[in-house]
């Protein structure tokens, strides 16, 4: 499950430190870890697909969609 860290978590979960996660970064984590971070307010679910970044809008791209 992809999440974006919004506030750096501290502490431990199931014996693993949460200090490695950095605010602003996106992580693909097991559901149990991701759910915990979201419920505790440290993260939000990442809905964007970072594998296909948005293309910048160029003059040529805008003009190609016009009808004459």
N, C-alpha and C positions, 0 to 999 in steps of 0.2 A: 504494500500500500504506500503510495507516495504522499509525503507530508512536507510542509514547509515550516521550519522552526521559526516562531515569532518571538520567543523569549527563551534564553538559554536555560535549559533544565539543570538542576543539581540533584545529587543524591544517587541512589542505586535502584535498579529494577532487576529482580531475579539474580542478584549477584553481579550485575554489570553496571558500570558507571555510566551515568547519563551526561557527564561533563564533556564528552567528545562532540556533542551536537552543537552546532553554531547557528546563531540567529541569522535568518535570511537564506540559509542553505536548504536545498531540497534533498530528501533522503527517501530511498525505497526500502521500507522496513517491514518485518513481519507484522501481521495485523495486530497481534496482542501488544506489541511495543508502540506501534503507531496510534492505536486506540488510546492507550494510557497517556501518551503525550498530548493528544487532542483533548481528552477529557480533563486533564489537569491544567489546560490552558497554555501549554508550551508550544503547541503547533496547530496548524490548520491543514485540512486535506488539500492536496495540490491537485487542481482540476485541469491545469494546462498540460498539454502534451509537449514537453521540452524537446522531443525527438524531431519535431517539425516546426522550427521557429517561424514566426510570421515574417513575411517578406515586406520590406519597406515599400510604401506606395510611391511610385515614380510618376513623372509627368506622362511618360509613354504608356504606363499601365492604366492610368486614369483615362487618357484619351482613347485607348483601344476599346473601352467600354461604351463610348458615346455613339449614339445613332444620329445619322444626318438626315 
